[in-house]
């Protein structure tokens, strides 16, 4: 089973050429924002920098985002939602307990190795979100953790929920270390290593 973490439209995709072009430009701006904010921090990036990165003027960025806060909200609320939705898809697939955990590991490894910038931004700039958005991210993250807790307990009925939660957070610490432990060009090479280490941690043969 393959579940992608890449950003997908939150509404129906545009059907007109102009709508598609606008959606593509918005996606380009978000990709540039992820890269630049990961490198410089939220306060080190201006909307004008995002425009320059995709070849449009600073004022043109306001056609897509009203301010810089909205960009950060889209990035961090977006990834927490995508992780929860993807994790839910995995856990509802009907696989047995061990297979579900393997699929969750694969899903999170794919995220960690394809979007390391978002991990850096989450670690450093979560507190720069507006209060309501930060609460939404935290709430969605807790729900994602509970998907793992349920899967871990199903795989090992003797494991207490509190202990499963510790294991889940340990797994995230391992898998989300990617932006700091691997160079951007070597992320693909890190996937089998991360996968094997995560599966060993939860007692599943790689």
N, C-alpha and C positions, 0 to 999 in steps of 0.2 A: 504494500500500500504506500503510495506517495502522497504526502501532503506538503504543499508549498507554503513558505512563509512570506513570499514576495507580496508586495502591496497590490491589492486588487481594489477596483472602484468600490466605494461604499454605497453607491447608488447605481442605477442602470447605466451601462456604458453609453456615451453619446452616439447618436446615429448620424448626425450631419458632419460634413468635413470640418467645418469650423469648430464644432463641439469636440471632435476628436483631436484637432490641433491644440485646442485650449487644454484638454485633459493631458495631452502629451507634454505640453509646456509646464503644467503644474507638476507632473511627475518629475520632469527634469529639475525643476526648482527644489523639490523635496530631496532628490538625490544629491544635488549640490549642497543643500543645507546640511544633510547628514554628514557629508564629507568635511565641510568647512567647520561646522560646530564641533565635530569630533576632534579636529585639528586645533582649533583656536579657543574653544569654549563659547558658550552662548553669548557672553558679553563682548566677545572679540569679533563678532560677525554682524554686519549691517545688511539690511535688505538690498542695498545697492551692491554689496558683494555678491549676493545671490544672483542678481540680475546680470552682473558682469560675467559670472561663471557660466551662464547659459546664453550669453550674447544679446541681452535685452537691457533697456535702460532701467534705472532704479524705479522711476515712477510706474513703469509697466508692471512691476512686481505686484503693485497694489491692486491690479485687476484680479489677482489670484489669492492674495492674502492681505487682510486689513492691517496687520502689524506683525512684528517679529514673534510676539507671543503665540500667535495663531500657527506659525510654522512649527514651533516647538511642541505645541499641543498636538498637531497633526502627526508629528513624528512619534511622540511617546505614547499618546493615547492609541494611536494607530497600531504600534507594534504590540502593546499589551493586549489589545483586542484580537489581533491576528494570532498571537500565541494561544490565547484562550480558545478561540474558535478552532484553530488547527488541532489543539490538544483534545478538544471535545470530539472532533471528527474521528480522531484516533481511538479514543476510549469507547466510542459508540459503534466501532467497526464490527463488533461481534467476535473479535479474536480472543484466544485464551489469555490468561493472565500474563504468562511469560512473553507471548508474542506482542501483547499490548505494551508492555514495558519496553521491549525492543523498538517498537514503532515510535514510542514517545522519545526514546533516546535518539533515534534517527532523525526525528522531526526537529528536536532541539539542536542537535549537531548541525543540521542543515542551516538553521537560523544563525547559530553562532559563527559559522564559517562563511556565510554569505553576507551577513549584515553586522560586522563587528563594530562599525561606526555607531550603530544604535545602542550597543552595549556601553560604549564609552560615554555617550551622551546621557544615558540612563544613570550611570554611576556618578557623573559629575554635575549634571544640570537638572535633575529631577526637581530640586527645590526652587528652580527658577520658573516652574509652571505656575499658572494661576491656581489658587487654592482648590477650586472645584475640579479642575482637570487633574491636579495631583491626587486628590481623593479618588477620582475615577480610576487612575492608573493603579493606585495601591489596592483598591477593591478588586479590580480585574486580575491583578497579579496574585492576590490571595486565592481567587477562584482557580487560577491556573495551578497553583501549588496543590490545591485540594484534589485536582484531577490526578496528580502524581501520587498523592497520599493514598487515595482510593485504589489506584493500580498496585502500589507497593503492598498494601494490606491484603489485596486479593491474591497476590502472588505468594505472600507469606502471612497466613492468618495468625501466626503467633506474634507478629510485629504490632506493637501498640501504635495507635495513631500519632501520639506525640513523638515517638521514635521515628516513625515514617516521615514525619514532617522534617525532622533533623536530617534524615537521609536525603530527602528531596532538596533541601537547601544546600547540602553538601554537593549534590550532583550539579546544581546550578552554579555553585562556586567553581567547580571543575570545568564545566562546559563553557561558562561565560568568561573564563580566563583567557580565551583565545586572542582577543585584541591585544593582550599584554604579553603573551607567551609565544606568539608566532608572527612572522612578518606577513604583510598582506599577500605577497606572492606565493607564500607557502601554506596558505590556509587549507587548500584542497588536500595537501599532503598530511595535514593534521587530522583530517576527519577519521581515518581508520584508527589512529592512536587514541583520539578522544572517545570514540565509540567503544573500543575494547576496554579502556579504563573505566568508563561509566558502567558497562555491563558487569565487569568484575566487582565493582563497588556494590552492586545489588545482587550479586550471586548468580549471574547468568553467564554461561560460557559464550564467549564471542565467536 
